[in-house]
Amino acid sequence: MGVDFKGRVAIVTGAGGGLGREHALALAARGARVVVNDFGRAAGGAGPAADAVVDEIRRAGGEALADHGSVTDAAAMQAMAAAALAAWGRVDILVNNAGILRDKSFAKMDLADFRLVMDVHVMGAVHCTQAVWSAMRAQKYGRIVMTTSSSGLYGNFGQSNYGAAKMALVGLMQTLSIEGAKDGIRVNCLAPTAATRMTEGLLPAEVLARLSPGAVTPGLLHLVSEDAPTRAILCAGAGTFERAYVTLTPGLHIGTGADAAEQVAARFDAISDRSGEIVPLAGSEQGRNEIGQAMASDTGPA
């Protein structure tokens, strides 16, 4: 059986264009009722962007509602979730997709632009997730996706604000996936590579043609499906899909002697050796590894 969302209710933020629009249309085409959230106006200023996508979904026979609130407004996001619950009785899927760019090198970065990017991406996802969290816990089912980026996972010149925000969402996902597990809530990250309004003029035409937002959406559909994984960082672009991991090397017990700093420097390659690295199930595994090696060593506390 294919990926099907009949009976499911989804909220997609930043869904007035680009990736969010593709996500919303695809969810609706597979049976979901969709809240299309977007703070902006359609290209050319011809009305709210969310309304145009809702009209598109309805013309295709689907069900959708428009929401024009900003993800930076916690009360507006609570109202958005309440509207979905009032209309359809549940919220099964949240796609935290809304985002902005304010690119500059760190030396030239205005702190206001740093804060704004953090506010939209990180606090925006927090506001939306908190707005649906109780309902998902009560119904014992939820699928949440944070939109991260290779700029956060691996860095990108001129995007210190964006990269910091996108990596913060990975940390949010890691903890929420642990906290939501007992209530059937699965939380994942999607790192897309796609040509959108945010990337216009940055890439050659032949590359842009490959990087259609729709080429990312199949990955999103899996991450919010009934059979979704949890705690996955799925990378997607041009129809190619990869996974990223935050790993921990076995490391090396050096102790706390007077020459410990020199030993760290001298043995840094061994500390960095990825043979036997793991993907920790929780942050406590780092401490468990460290204490285990310390207890097993012959050196006691300095």
Backbone as CSV, one residue per row, in Angstrom:
resi,resn,N_x,N_y,N_z,CA_x,CA_y,CA_z,C_x,C_y,C_z
1,MET,0.847,-1.193,0.000,0.000,0.000,0.000,0.881,1.240,0.000
2,GLY,0.465,2.270,-0.723,1.246,3.487,-0.810,1.130,4.337,0.440
3,VAL,1.890,5.415,0.446,1.837,6.366,1.560,0.521,7.129,1.462
4,ASP,-0.298,7.017,2.507,-1.664,7.531,2.463,-1.943,8.354,3.718
5,PHE,-2.638,9.478,3.548,-2.924,10.354,4.683,-4.421,10.597,4.878
6,LYS,-5.240,9.696,4.388,-6.685,9.845,4.584,-7.007,9.843,6.077
7,GLY,-7.820,10.806,6.484,-8.185,10.926,7.889,-7.192,11.713,8.720
8,ARG,-6.054,12.068,8.151,-5.023,12.816,8.880,-5.191,14.317,8.664
9,VAL,-4.767,15.075,9.667,-4.789,16.541,9.600,-3.360,17.042,9.728
10,ALA,-2.963,17.889,8.793,-1.585,18.377,8.749,-1.548,19.898,8.797
11,ILE,-0.528,20.419,9.454,-0.217,21.850,9.427,1.140,21.999,8.772
12,VAL,1.231,22.860,7.781,2.504,23.143,7.120,2.746,24.642,7.205
13,THR,3.839,25.043,7.838,4.144,26.474,7.948,4.998,26.922,6.766
14,GLY,4.907,28.190,6.454,5.640,28.714,5.304,5.223,28.028,4.021
15,ALA,3.928,27.739,3.900,3.442,26.896,2.803,2.843,27.694,1.650
16,GLY,3.105,28.996,1.621,2.573,29.801,0.535,3.337,29.690,-0.764
17,GLY,4.513,29.086,-0.721,5.322,28.921,-1.923,6.453,27.945,-1.658
18,GLY,7.234,27.676,-2.692,8.435,26.858,-2.541,8.186,25.495,-1.937
19,LEU,9.055,25.101,-1.023,8.981,23.782,-0.397,7.664,23.562,0.332
20,GLY,7.259,24.551,1.122,6.046,24.388,1.909,4.824,24.146,1.047
21,ARG,4.725,24.872,-0.054,3.609,24.675,-0.967,3.611,23.256,-1.516
22,GLU,4.774,22.772,-1.945,4.867,21.399,-2.470,4.469,20.383,-1.410
23,HIS,4.920,20.602,-0.182,4.560,19.688,0.905,3.048,19.673,1.110
24,ALA,2.450,20.860,1.168,1.009,20.960,1.418,0.198,20.316,0.297
25,LEU,0.587,20.594,-0.935,-0.137,20.015,-2.072,-0.030,18.496,-2.083
26,ALA,1.148,17.983,-1.790,1.353,16.531,-1.810,0.577,15.846,-0.692
27,LEU,0.574,16.440,0.498,-0.195,15.875,1.600,-1.687,15.860,1.269
28,ALA,-2.166,16.959,0.704,-3.586,17.036,0.345,-3.934,16.033,-0.753
29,ALA,-3.039,15.876,-1.722,-3.292,14.946,-2.827,-3.400,13.507,-2.338
30,ARG,-2.768,13.219,-1.193,-2.810,11.866,-0.638,-3.820,11.748,0.499
31,GLY,-4.724,12.738,0.586,-5.864,12.594,1.480,-5.866,13.411,2.751
32,ALA,-4.781,14.097,3.070,-4.748,14.876,4.310,-5.575,16.148,4.181
33,ARG,-6.143,16.574,5.291,-6.726,17.907,5.398,-5.612,18.811,5.910
34,VAL,-5.408,19.939,5.255,-4.183,20.710,5.468,-4.461,22.148,5.889
35,VAL,-3.798,22.573,6.962,-3.740,23.990,7.308,-2.509,24.560,6.616
36,VAL,-2.749,25.510,5.735,-1.667,26.157,4.976,-1.334,27.462,5.677
37,ASN,-0.196,27.481,6.356,0.220,28.693,7.062,1.251,29.454,6.251
38,ASP,1.028,30.746,6.103,2.046,31.613,5.514,1.749,33.054,5.901
39,PHE,2.796,33.740,6.322,2.687,35.115,6.783,2.716,36.106,5.620
40,GLY,3.210,35.635,4.452,3.480,36.544,3.343,2.371,36.616,2.321
41,ARG,2.673,37.386,1.287,1.751,37.563,0.180,2.261,36.791,-1.030
42,ALA,1.355,36.483,-1.931,1.707,35.746,-3.140,2.632,36.591,-4.006
43,ALA,3.356,35.928,-4.899,4.262,36.631,-5.807,3.490,37.701,-6.566
44,GLY,4.054,38.922,-6.604,3.363,40.028,-7.258,2.384,40.736,-6.352
45,GLY,2.276,40.254,-5.107,1.403,40.913,-4.135,-0.074,40.686,-4.354
46,ALA,-0.420,39.629,-5.083,-1.830,39.384,-5.424,-2.541,38.596,-4.333
47,GLY,-2.587,39.149,-3.128,-3.290,38.498,-2.038,-2.393,37.608,-1.208
48,PRO,-2.910,37.110,-0.079,-2.117,36.244,0.794,-1.676,34.962,0.094
49,ALA,-0.417,34.601,0.290,0.118,33.405,-0.367,-0.612,32.146,0.077
50,ALA,-0.987,32.083,1.350,-1.665,30.890,1.861,-3.001,30.661,1.162
51,ASP,-3.714,31.745,0.865,-5.028,31.614,0.239,-4.934,30.971,-1.143
52,ALA,-3.890,31.355,-1.882,-3.729,30.802,-3.234,-3.506,29.291,-3.188
53,VAL,-2.733,28.827,-2.195,-2.471,27.385,-2.074,-3.730,26.650,-1.622
54,VAL,-4.461,27.246,-0.704,-5.733,26.641,-0.265,-6.683,26.501,-1.444
55,ASP,-6.768,27.546,-2.265,-7.633,27.476,-3.452,-7.195,26.344,-4.380
56,GLU,-5.879,26.196,-4.526,-5.335,25.140,-5.388,-5.729,23.762,-4.867
57,ILE,-5.628,23.585,-3.566,-5.993,22.303,-2.959,-7.483,22.034,-3.126
58,ARG,-8.302,23.040,-2.900,-9.748,22.859,-3.003,-10.175,22.574,-4.437
59,ARG,-9.542,23.238,-5.393,-9.883,22.981,-6.796,-9.582,21.542,-7.189
60,ALA,-8.583,20.952,-6.515,-8.225,19.558,-6.799,-9.076,18.572,-6.000
61,GLY,-10.029,19.101,-5.219,-10.927,18.234,-4.469,-10.519,17.979,-3.040
62,GLY,-9.497,18.668,-2.566,-9.025,18.465,-1.204,-9.638,19.437,-0.218
63,GLU,-9.292,19.251,1.055,-9.766,20.128,2.122,-8.591,20.895,2.696
64,ALA,-8.748,22.208,2.861,-7.657,23.028,3.386,-8.199,24.290,4.024
65,LEU,-7.447,24.799,4.978,-7.715,26.077,5.621,-6.458,26.940,5.521
66,ALA,-6.653,28.240,5.404,-5.527,29.166,5.373,-5.295,29.749,6.758
67,ASP,-4.031,29.943,7.107,-3.661,30.645,8.331,-2.590,31.664,7.976
68,HIS,-2.789,32.902,8.433,-1.891,33.985,8.046,-0.999,34.457,9.188
69,GLY,-0.952,33.702,10.284,-0.173,34.120,11.441,1.324,33.954,11.239
70,SER,2.085,34.745,11.967,3.544,34.609,11.969,3.962,33.556,12.984
71,VAL,4.880,32.704,12.591,5.360,31.673,13.521,6.087,32.288,14.715
72,THR,6.484,33.543,14.612,7.144,34.214,15.739,6.151,34.622,16.817
73,ASP,4.863,34.504,16.544,3.800,34.908,17.467,3.201,33.653,18.103
74,ALA,3.576,33.376,19.340,3.134,32.146,20.004,1.620,32.074,20.095
75,ALA,0.969,33.186,20.416,-0.484,33.181,20.550,-1.154,32.883,19.214
76,ALA,-0.593,33.421,18.137,-1.157,33.160,16.809,-1.030,31.695,16.440
77,MET,0.061,31.061,16.841,0.232,29.639,16.529,-0.687,28.770,17.385
78,GLN,-0.932,29.184,18.626,-1.923,28.483,19.444,-3.302,28.585,18.803
79,ALA,-3.612,29.769,18.267,-4.906,29.962,17.603,-5.006,29.123,16.334
80,MET,-3.890,29.001,15.611,-3.872,28.173,14.405,-4.182,26.709,14.754
81,ALA,-3.532,26.205,15.776,-3.778,24.822,16.187,-5.212,24.643,16.659
82,ALA,-5.717,25.623,17.393,-7.094,25.552,17.883,-8.085,25.537,16.724
83,ALA,-7.801,26.301,15.671,-8.682,26.330,14.506,-8.706,24.974,13.801
84,ALA,-7.553,24.345,13.705,-7.490,23.016,13.086,-8.280,22.004,13.909
85,LEU,-8.128,22.066,15.226,-8.853,21.146,16.107,-10.355,21.396,16.049
86,ALA,-10.742,22.678,15.976,-12.162,23.007,15.901,-12.773,22.514,14.593
87,ALA,-12.017,22.618,13.512,-12.533,22.221,12.201,-12.540,20.715,12.015
88,TRP,-11.485,20.052,12.473,-11.291,18.651,12.102,-11.044,17.703,13.282
89,GLY,-10.947,18.241,14.492,-10.915,17.388,15.675,-9.585,16.803,16.071
90,ARG,-8.541,17.031,15.267,-7.233,16.470,15.586,-6.156,17.182,14.774
91,VAL,-4.916,16.996,15.193,-3.757,17.434,14.404,-2.759,16.284,14.453
92,ASP,-2.478,15.699,13.296,-1.593,14.532,13.232,-0.176,14.878,12.796
93,ILE,-0.056,15.916,11.983,1.216,16.209,11.321,1.517,17.691,11.446
94,LEU,2.762,18.010,11.818,3.237,19.387,11.800,4.541,19.427,11.020
95,VAL,4.568,20.254,9.992,5.791,20.464,9.212,6.269,21.888,9.480
96,ASN,7.318,22.000,10.269,7.909,23.302,10.577,8.833,23.694,9.423
97,ASN,8.279,24.441,8.483,8.995,24.769,7.256,9.307,26.260,7.115
98,ALA,8.584,27.116,7.820,8.742,28.564,7.646,10.175,28.995,7.937
99,GLY,10.694,29.885,7.109,12.062,30.353,7.326,12.381,31.592,6.516
100,ILE,13.459,32.248,6.898,13.956,33.424,6.191,15.475,33.340,6.103
101,LEU,16.038,34.145,5.238,17.495,34.304,5.140,17.871,35.756,5.395
102,ARG,18.982,35.956,6.075,19.593,37.275,6.231,21.112,37.057,6.162
103,ASP,21.597,36.740,4.962,22.982,36.308,4.803,23.969,37.476,4.815
104,LYS,25.034,37.306,5.598,26.184,38.222,5.611,27.297,37.503,6.343
105,SER,28.524,37.882,6.067,29.621,37.311,6.845,29.458,37.746,8.299
106,PHE,29.978,36.950,9.209,29.796,37.228,10.630,30.372,38.594,11.003
107,ALA,31.464,38.981,10.361,32.092,40.272,10.648,31.160,41.433,10.337
108,LYS,30.261,41.238,9.373,29.348,42.310,8.951,27.913,42.081,9.424
109,MET,27.700,41.021,10.192,26.351,40.642,10.586,25.773,41.599,11.623
110,ASP,24.589,42.106,11.339,23.845,42.912,12.303,23.203,41.965,13.316
111,LEU,23.344,42.259,14.603,22.778,41.373,15.618,21.261,41.248,15.482
112,ALA,20.612,42.287,14.996,19.158,42.208,14.801,18.820,41.142,13.767
113,ASP,19.639,41.022,12.719,19.401,39.992,11.713,19.691,38.605,12.268
114,PHE,20.676,38.511,13.152,20.957,37.215,13.784,19.750,36.794,14.632
115,ARG,19.260,37.714,15.440,18.127,37.405,16.317,16.871,37.061,15.522
116,LEU,16.637,37.790,14.430,15.435,37.554,13.640,15.439,36.152,13.037
117,VAL,16.567,35.738,12.496,16.666,34.404,11.901,16.467,33.329,12.974
118,MET,17.073,33.521,14.134,16.871,32.575,15.230,15.401,32.545,15.659
119,ASP,14.784,33.711,15.706,13.396,33.807,16.156,12.447,33.084,15.205
120,VAL,12.635,33.298,13.898,11.748,32.665,12.918,11.949,31.154,12.894
121,HIS,13.190,30.723,12.775,13.455,29.293,12.606,13.292,28.511,13.908
122,VAL,13.949,28.971,14.962,13.963,28.184,16.196,12.699,28.419,17.024
123,MET,12.467,29.669,17.423,11.280,29.927,18.233,10.005,29.692,17.432
124,GLY,10.054,29.914,16.116,8.894,29.596,15.288,8.531,28.128,15.390
125,ALA,9.529,27.256,15.291,9.279,25.816,15.420,8.818,25.459,16.829
126,VAL,9.388,26.124,17.822,8.977,25.879,19.206,7.513,26.272,19.402
127,HIS,7.150,27.458,18.921,5.768,27.922,19.080,4.770,26.952,18.433
128,CYS,5.074,26.542,17.213,4.152,25.657,16.496,4.082,24.282,17.145
129,THR,5.229,23.762,17.543,5.264,22.432,18.152,4.549,22.427,19.488
130,GLN,4.778,23.453,20.288,4.095,23.514,21.576,2.580,23.633,21.393
131,ALA,2.179,24.311,20.318,0.747,24.496,20.069,0.026,23.176,19.770
132,VAL,0.734,22.204,19.201,0.088,20.926,18.845,0.467,19.785,19.786
133,TRP,1.453,20.001,20.634,2.029,18.914,21.435,0.991,18.223,22.318
134,SER,0.189,19.009,23.038,-0.798,18.412,23.954,-1.823,17.580,23.198
135,ALA,-2.275,18.084,22.057,-3.264,17.339,21.266,-2.672,16.030,20.760
136,MET,-1.432,16.076,20.310,-0.780,14.849,19.828,-0.592,13.848,20.956
137,ARG,-0.212,14.331,22.128,-0.051,13.433,23.275,-1.385,12.794,23.639
138,ALA,-2.441,13.588,23.623,-3.761,13.074,24.016,-4.264,12.013,23.045
139,GLN,-3.988,12.200,21.756,-4.471,11.226,20.762,-3.473,10.088,20.536
140,LYS,-2.312,10.170,21.224,-1.272,9.136,21.134,-0.754,8.953,19.709
141,TYR,-0.666,10.065,18.985,-0.156,9.992,17.612,0.290,11.384,17.188
142,GLY,1.471,11.448,16.601,1.946,12.708,16.042,3.161,12.499,15.168
143,ARG,3.270,13.323,14.152,4.434,13.316,13.270,4.881,14.768,13.084
144,ILE,6.110,15.054,13.496,6.626,16.422,13.444,7.935,16.423,12.674
145,VAL,8.078,17.377,11.774,9.335,17.541,11.032,9.866,18.948,11.243
146,MET,11.131,19.024,11.613,11.874,20.283,11.672,12.666,20.405,10.368
147,THR,12.643,21.571,9.757,13.429,21.767,8.544,14.799,22.308,8.918
148,THR,15.799,21.439,8.834,17.167,21.824,9.119,17.865,22.133,7.790
149,SER,19.182,22.168,7.778,19.911,22.525,6.558,21.350,22.055,6.657
150,SER,21.944,21.787,5.495,23.381,21.481,5.461,24.190,22.657,5.971
151,SER,23.637,23.866,5.905,24.335,25.038,6.444,24.492,24.931,7.956
152,GLY,23.546,24.277,8.612,23.670,24.033,10.040,24.501,22.813,10.332
153,LEU,24.256,21.748,9.578,24.969,20.496,9.823,26.461,20.618,9.531
154,TYR,26.805,21.380,8.481,28.189,21.396,8.018,28.772,22.790,7.829
155,GLY,27.946,23.835,7.952,28.443,25.199,7.819,28.380,25.716,6.393
156,ASN,28.278,27.031,6.259,28.250,27.674,4.948,28.624,29.136,5.127
157,PHE,29.562,29.605,4.346,30.033,30.986,4.489,28.861,31.965,4.370
158,GLY,28.816,32.934,5.264,27.799,33.965,5.220,26.484,33.590,5.873
159,GLN,26.440,32.423,6.502,25.176,31.968,7.087,25.337,31.545,8.551
160,SER,26.080,32.315,9.316,26.262,31.968,10.730,24.932,31.977,11.476
161,ASN,24.064,32.942,11.173,22.768,33.012,11.840,21.868,31.844,11.421
162,TYR,21.778,31.629,10.120,20.950,30.550,9.572,21.477,29.183,10.014
163,GLY,22.792,29.003,9.959,23.389,27.736,10.361,23.167,27.436,11.831
164,ALA,23.316,28.462,12.673,23.087,28.269,14.108,21.645,27.869,14.370
165,ALA,20.715,28.528,13.677,19.298,28.210,13.855,18.982,26.800,13.392
166,LYS,19.535,26.423,12.256,19.219,25.114,11.696,19.810,23.975,12.524
167,MET,20.979,24.182,13.118,21.524,23.140,13.985,20.771,23.080,15.306
168,ALA,20.269,24.220,15.759,19.454,24.221,16.975,18.223,23.346,16.804
169,LEU,17.666,23.329,15.596,16.484,22.499,15.343,16.806,21.012,15.429
170,VAL,18.029,20.636,15.114,18.434,19.234,15.284,18.411,18.866,16.762
171,GLY,18.945,19.759,17.601,18.910,19.500,19.039,17.491,19.424,19.578
172,LEU,16.620,20.286,19.086,15.220,20.246,19.485,14.589,18.917,19.082
173,MET,14.857,18.493,17.859,14.327,17.214,17.381,14.815,16.049,18.239
174,GLN,16.101,16.044,18.574,16.656,14.920,19.336,15.919,14.737,20.662
175,THR,15.689,15.828,21.368,15.038,15.716,22.675,13.545,15.446,22.546
176,LEU,12.869,16.113,21.620,11.431,15.884,21.478,11.124,14.463,21.023
177,SER,12.017,13.876,20.233,11.781,12.490,19.815,11.847,11.540,21.011
178,ILE,12.697,11.862,21.976,12.776,11.062,23.206,11.519,11.276,24.052
179,GLU,11.144,12.539,24.241,10.011,12.857,25.103,8.679,12.422,24.497
180,GLY,8.595,12.400,23.168,7.337,12.049,22.520,7.126,10.567,22.283
181,ALA,8.178,9.779,22.464,8.116,8.359,22.075,6.992,7.611,22.769
182,LYS,6.798,7.854,24.049,5.786,7.094,24.801,4.367,7.429,24.358
183,ASP,4.203,8.560,23.677,2.880,8.975,23.227,2.699,8.845,21.714
184,GLY,3.564,8.083,21.082,3.406,7.835,19.652,3.759,9.020,18.776
185,ILE,4.546,9.947,19.313,4.948,11.118,18.538,6.355,10.880,17.990
186,ARG,6.484,10.936,16.683,7.783,10.750,16.033,8.244,12.085,15.453
187,VAL,9.503,12.400,15.715,10.033,13.713,15.348,11.301,13.519,14.526
188,ASN,11.370,14.178,13.390,12.504,14.039,12.477,12.922,15.395,11.932
189,CYS,14.072,15.401,11.260,14.558,16.593,10.571,14.681,16.312,9.076
190,LEU,14.384,17.336,8.289,14.563,17.283,6.844,15.530,18.395,6.451
191,ALA,16.596,18.031,5.749,17.577,19.012,5.261,17.457,19.090,3.747
192,PRO,16.692,20.061,3.229,16.446,20.113,1.790,17.490,20.925,1.029
193,THR,17.704,20.553,-0.210,18.411,21.389,-1.171,17.413,21.663,-2.285
194,ALA,16.973,22.903,-2.402,15.933,23.205,-3.377,16.020,24.655,-3.805
195,ALA,15.588,24.901,-5.017,15.516,26.263,-5.539,14.183,26.865,-5.120
196,THR,14.242,27.925,-4.315,13.039,28.619,-3.859,13.273,30.115,-3.996
197,ARG,12.293,30.886,-3.524,12.461,32.339,-3.540,13.696,32.763,-2.758
198,MET,14.078,31.971,-1.741,15.241,32.326,-0.932,16.558,32.090,-1.670
199,THR,16.545,31.300,-2.749,17.799,30.984,-3.434,17.870,31.552,-4.848
200,GLU,16.869,32.330,-5.247,16.869,32.895,-6.594,18.134,33.726,-6.828
201,GLY,18.738,33.542,-7.997,19.922,34.318,-8.355,21.222,33.788,-7.796
202,LEU,21.148,32.711,-6.997,22.358,32.181,-6.372,22.960,31.006,-7.145
203,LEU,22.182,30.376,-8.026,22.629,29.164,-8.706,22.352,29.257,-10.197
204,PRO,23.173,28.572,-11.042,22.925,28.586,-12.481,21.618,27.892,-12.851
205,ALA,21.076,28.273,-14.001,19.758,27.786,-14.418,19.692,26.269,-14.522
206,GLU,20.760,25.636,-15.048,20.710,24.175,-15.226,20.690,23.440,-13.888
207,VAL,21.299,24.056,-12.871,21.265,23.462,-11.526,19.886,23.683,-10.900
208,LEU,19.367,24.894,-11.052,18.046,25.204,-10.499,16.974,24.262,-11.037
209,ALA,17.102,23.887,-12.316,16.111,22.999,-12.930,16.072,21.649,-12.223
210,ARG,17.212,21.183,-11.757,17.277,19.897,-11.032,16.734,20.021,-9.611
211,LEU,16.901,21.219,-9.039,16.598,21.395,-7.624,15.185,21.917,-7.397
212,SER,14.225,21.303,-8.030,12.840,21.718,-7.818,12.408,21.332,-6.402
213,PRO,11.614,22.187,-5.752,11.139,21.837,-4.408,10.415,20.494,-4.365
214,GLY,9.709,20.170,-5.445,8.979,18.911,-5.473,9.857,17.680,-5.391
215,ALA,11.149,17.833,-5.718,12.072,16.701,-5.640,12.438,16.350,-4.202
216,VAL,12.126,17.257,-3.267,12.395,17.028,-1.839,11.205,16.361,-1.148
217,THR,10.019,16.697,-1.595,8.788,16.327,-0.891,8.592,14.829,-0.660
218,PRO,9.019,13.924,-1.566,8.859,12.496,-1.240,9.501,12.110,0.089
219,GLY,10.630,12.712,0.411,11.269,12.442,1.698,10.427,12.930,2.854
220,LEU,9.857,14.117,2.688,8.978,14.667,3.721,7.792,13.748,3.955
221,LEU,7.201,13.238,2.888,6.027,12.369,3.026,6.354,11.131,3.857
222,HIS,7.526,10.581,3.671,7.894,9.417,4.487,8.058,9.808,5.959
223,LEU,8.670,10.960,6.198,8.935,11.376,7.577,7.668,11.682,8.374
224,VAL,6.540,11.924,7.684,5.287,12.199,8.392,4.251,11.094,8.204
225,SER,4.661,9.983,7.625,3.736,8.878,7.380,3.544,8.039,8.635
226,GLU,2.590,7.124,8.559,2.349,6.228,9.696,3.586,5.393,9.998
227,ASP,4.344,5.037,8.963,5.537,4.205,9.128,6.814,5.030,9.261
228,ALA,6.690,6.278,9.663,7.851,7.167,9.758,8.880,6.650,10.755
229,PRO,10.137,6.960,10.497,11.153,6.722,11.523,11.008,7.783,12.605
230,THR,11.895,7.796,13.558,11.996,8.921,14.484,13.468,9.171,14.750
231,ARG,13.814,10.420,14.995,15.194,10.877,15.217,16.062,10.744,13.972
232,ALA,15.462,10.810,12.813,16.230,10.765,11.562,16.514,12.183,11.075
233,ILE,17.705,12.367,10.501,18.034,13.590,9.772,18.142,13.179,8.314
234,LEU,17.093,13.459,7.561,17.043,13.072,6.161,17.424,14.266,5.292
235,CYS,18.409,14.074,4.438,18.826,15.105,3.496,18.223,14.779,2.135
236,ALA,17.806,15.809,1.401,17.106,15.561,0.144,17.316,16.707,-0.833
237,GLY,17.555,16.345,-2.093,17.667,17.336,-3.147,17.823,16.670,-4.494
238,ALA,17.170,17.224,-5.518,17.292,16.733,-6.891,16.905,15.259,-7.020
239,GLY,16.026,14.801,-6.115,15.620,13.399,-6.148,16.607,12.444,-5.505
240,THR,17.621,12.976,-4.854,18.611,12.170,-4.133,18.351,12.322,-2.640
241,PHE,18.484,11.227,-1.895,18.196,11.230,-0.463,19.369,10.625,0.297
242,GLU,19.779,11.297,1.372,20.872,10.819,2.212,20.459,10.963,3.677
243,ARG,21.214,10.325,4.573,20.992,10.540,6.001,22.248,11.111,6.636
244,ALA,22.035,12.026,7.550,23.129,12.593,8.339,22.993,12.089,9.773
245,TYR,24.128,11.949,10.438,24.142,11.445,11.812,25.036,12.315,12.684
246,VAL,24.662,12.448,13.940,25.541,13.029,14.949,26.147,11.851,15.696
247,THR,27.453,11.657,15.557,28.097,10.452,16.073,29.077,10.765,17.200
248,LEU,29.529,9.716,17.858,30.485,9.821,18.960,31.576,8.776,18.760
249,THR,32.829,9.210,18.707,33.923,8.246,18.594,34.148,7.563,19.948
250,PRO,34.783,6.388,19.949,35.072,5.734,21.224,35.948,6.596,22.128
251,GLY,36.832,7.381,21.506,37.685,8.259,22.286,38.797,7.513,23.014
252,LEU,39.422,8.211,23.923,40.604,7.684,24.588,40.672,8.249,25.991
253,HIS,40.879,7.402,26.977,41.049,7.902,28.342,42.488,8.362,28.538
254,ILE,42.641,9.620,28.897,43.963,10.211,29.099,44.213,10.544,30.560
255,GLY,43.146,10.779,31.299,43.305,11.137,32.697,43.387,12.644,32.883
256,THR,43.741,13.050,34.101,43.748,14.472,34.435,45.091,14.913,35.007
257,GLY,46.151,14.225,34.574,47.483,14.571,35.069,47.953,15.931,34.582
258,ALA,49.095,16.323,35.069,49.636,17.643,34.738,49.866,17.818,33.249
259,ASP,50.106,16.720,32.548,50.389,16.818,31.109,49.174,16.421,30.255
260,ALA,47.968,16.450,30.850,46.776,16.002,30.124,46.549,16.819,28.857
261,ALA,46.732,18.117,28.922,46.525,18.964,27.730,47.494,18.561,26.623
262,GLU,48.747,18.310,26.991,49.745,17.887,26.006,49.394,16.513,25.429
263,GLN,48.831,15.634,26.283,48.432,14.311,25.827,47.251,14.394,24.846
264,VAL,46.309,15.294,25.131,45.194,15.484,24.203,45.726,15.930,22.849
265,ALA,46.662,16.868,22.865,47.233,17.359,21.608,47.984,16.256,20.876
266,ALA,48.784,15.498,21.611,49.626,14.472,20.998,48.795,13.308,20.456
267,ARG,47.677,13.046,21.089,46.892,11.860,20.736,45.547,12.221,20.087
268,PHE,45.492,13.429,19.528,44.227,13.901,18.978,43.746,13.032,17.821
269,ASP,44.659,12.494,17.034,44.251,11.609,15.941,43.572,10.351,16.476
270,ALA,44.088,9.818,17.566,43.484,8.628,18.163,42.117,8.956,18.760
271,ILE,42.001,10.121,19.387,40.716,10.562,19.929,39.690,10.703,18.809
272,SER,40.177,11.124,17.641,39.294,11.395,16.494,38.993,10.164,15.654
273,ASP,39.653,9.048,15.923,39.488,7.832,15.129,38.026,7.388,15.142
274,ARG,37.435,7.280,13.959,36.011,6.982,13.863,35.700,5.485,13.870
275,SER,36.713,4.651,13.964,36.467,3.212,14.063,35.654,2.933,15.325
276,GLY,34.530,2.296,15.160,33.702,1.966,16.314,32.854,3.105,16.825
277,GLU,32.727,4.187,16.040,31.878,5.286,16.494,30.424,4.829,16.588
278,ILE,29.652,5.533,17.404,28.248,5.178,17.613,27.364,6.401,17.367
279,VAL,26.063,6.136,17.192,25.052,7.191,17.201,24.358,7.080,18.558
280,PRO,24.673,7.972,19.500,24.112,7.846,20.849,22.591,7.937,20.853
281,LEU,21.966,7.138,21.708,20.512,7.180,21.852,20.079,8.309,22.772
282,ALA,21.011,8.814,23.569,20.734,9.941,24.453,22.064,10.590,24.811
283,GLY,22.003,11.837,25.237,23.221,12.551,25.587,23.999,11.895,26.715
284,SER,23.299,11.136,27.560,23.963,10.486,28.694,24.987,9.450,28.258
285,GLU,24.903,8.987,27.006,25.860,7.978,26.549,27.279,8.516,26.487
286,GLN,27.429,9.831,26.265,28.776,10.403,26.302,29.366,10.232,27.691
287,GLY,28.609,10.635,28.714,29.097,10.501,30.076,29.342,9.052,30.468
288,ARG,28.461,8.158,30.000,28.628,6.734,30.321,29.933,6.196,29.747
289,ASN,30.248,6.611,28.508,31.495,6.186,27.885,32.700,6.733,28.639
290,GLU,32.606,8.001,29.023,33.738,8.638,29.705,33.994,8.018,31.075
291,ILE,32.933,7.835,31.847,33.085,7.241,33.181,33.543,5.788,33.073
292,GLY,32.979,5.078,32.089,33.371,3.674,31.896,34.856,3.530,31.637
293,GLN,35.379,4.366,30.741,36.817,4.295,30.444,37.649,4.724,31.655
294,ALA,37.157,5.738,32.373,37.903,6.202,33.551,37.959,5.111,34.626
295,MET,36.824,4.449,34.845,36.777,3.406,35.872,37.634,2.198,35.481
296,ALA,37.711,1.955,34.179,38.473,0.807,33.702,39.983,1.080,33.670
297,SER,40.337,2.361,33.772,41.769,2.703,33.685,42.446,2.502,35.041
298,ASP,43.754,2.536,35.008,44.511,2.380,36.245,44.687,3.707,36.973
299,THR,44.346,4.798,36.302,44.575,6.113,36.912,43.333,6.579,37.627
300,GLY,43.455,6.912,38.863,42.350,7.460,39.614,42.280,8.961,39.448
301,PRO,41.395,9.639,40.201,41.330,11.093,40.116,42.673,11.721,40.466
302,ALA,43.008,12.816,39.771,44.284,13.499,40.029,44.267,14.134,41.411
